[in-house]
């Protein structure tokens, strides 16, 4: 395993560690931190593509599950059984749908508007009526291929993600070292710096703290939480 956006070398620099004896432990800690932060904010951190199928809700707005949404690659709407997501059911951006952006070109809310219709429903009009209505028993399925996340690489992420990640990692390492009898030789505050004695070696997977965030890291990331998709990530 390897970390996705937290860097082991940068983390060891903050810990004041130069040896490699505890690299496996530090990597495991950073992996757990990345998972915990993703759970805390309620969505992916690094940009990732998703292909999802939704049951049409006969509404004009579809709420995508992963947020923030960076871009929408394709949308299909099929009324066949089973659904057919091919060239014949491909919708056109700007004509059939649009991503409702709210921060620059991205959508933190993940709202996909249906233009000139409703999602998964077909309109029909009887010759004797002036108004249209939803055709009965024609609810369709919608496939959306899109990209969601806060940045393509670690360098693109808001600084709070990295600062919170390293701080959380340091808190977890300190907790592990306290449990294993290893004491800190120096600590810092604003720079989030702490140094330890001889690095621990071995595997400590069972001693990793639960996937929760300490209050300091949580405060840094609070503004990035997706309140519609968050987990229970607050310590």
C-alpha positions, 0 to 999 in steps of 0.5 A: 500500500501507499499513500495517495496525497500525504507524503511520507518524507514530508511527514518524517521531516515534521516528526524530526525522524531521519531513519527508515526503521518506522516507515511501515508504521508511518505509511500505515498511519498516513493511509488511515489518516487519508481514509479518515479525512475522506470520511470526515469531509464526505467525499473524495479528496483527489479527483476520481472518475465515477460511473453511477446509475440513478433511477430517474426521480421525475424531478428536474434536478439529480443530486450526484453522490460524490462531491464536489463535482469537477466535470461531467463526461457523459449522461445517458437516459434509457427507458429500456429494460434492461437500460441501454447506455449507448449512442442512442441514449446519449444526452447532450450537455447544454441541450438536455442537461447542465452541471449547476456550478457554484464555486468557479467551474465546479459544483460542491452541491453536485446538482445536475439539472435536466433541461427541457424535461425531467430525469427518468420521465417522459412527457406526453400530450393527448391530442385533446389536451393543451397541457403535457403530463408524465407518461405512466410506467415509463420511468427510466434509468440515468447513467452519469460518468463524472469526475469528483474531488478537490484536486488532481494532485496533492499540489492542487489540494487546498492547503488545509487538507495537507496541514490537517493530514500531517497534524492528524498523523502526528497526533496518532504517532504520538498516541502510538508512541505513548502506548509503546513507551516511546517519549517525545524529546521536543514538541512545537505548536504553530509549526506542528513539530514534534521529535521522538527518541529512537524510532519504533520498528515492527508492525503496529496495525492493531495499535492505530487509533480509530478513524476519527479526527482530533479537534485541531484537524477537524477545525481546519477541514470543517468548511470542506465538509459535505453535509449531505454525505459526511460520516461520523469522523469527529473525535 
